[in-house]
Amino acid sequence: MNKNKIAAIILALGLGQLAGTVMAEPAVNLNFCTKLSGTITVGTVGARQEKVIYGPYTVRCGTTAHHFQVSGASGQLPVKVQKLTNGSWVSVTSPTYDPSGRYGAGTFRLVLDNLGNGQSVSYRGSYSVPM
């Protein structure tokens, strides 16, 4: 082979690799999650009852954490996050004072769990959830 043919082959291979690089997907995912923040409406939950206190809300970006703060007159109150799965609400957390976490995409709600308390409780709170 002469030098011109070798140069043409090397050039063709180089351009082929360059074209493949240009047409590839970007290395960085630029899909940013937005968050919705606000106040949970003040209310009361009866003795030995549960109550949905926020939601339902739909999350399309499942890579960002949900954050909730719920308190009553005597301090924080136990809440749980539930996800709509096959038409039923399924708890993704057990009753806890801090249910913050990443739960993926889907439809969710926040439930105040007063089942273990023989007295009604008043609550207030805040949220910051991905959309």
Secondary structure, 3 states (H helix, E strand, C coil): CCHHHHHHHHHHHHHHHHHHHHHCCCCCCCCCCCEEEEEEEEEEECCCCEEEEEEEEEECCCCCCEEEEEEECCEECCEEEEEEECCEEEECCCCECCCCECCCCEEEEEEEECCCCCCCEEEEEEEEEEC
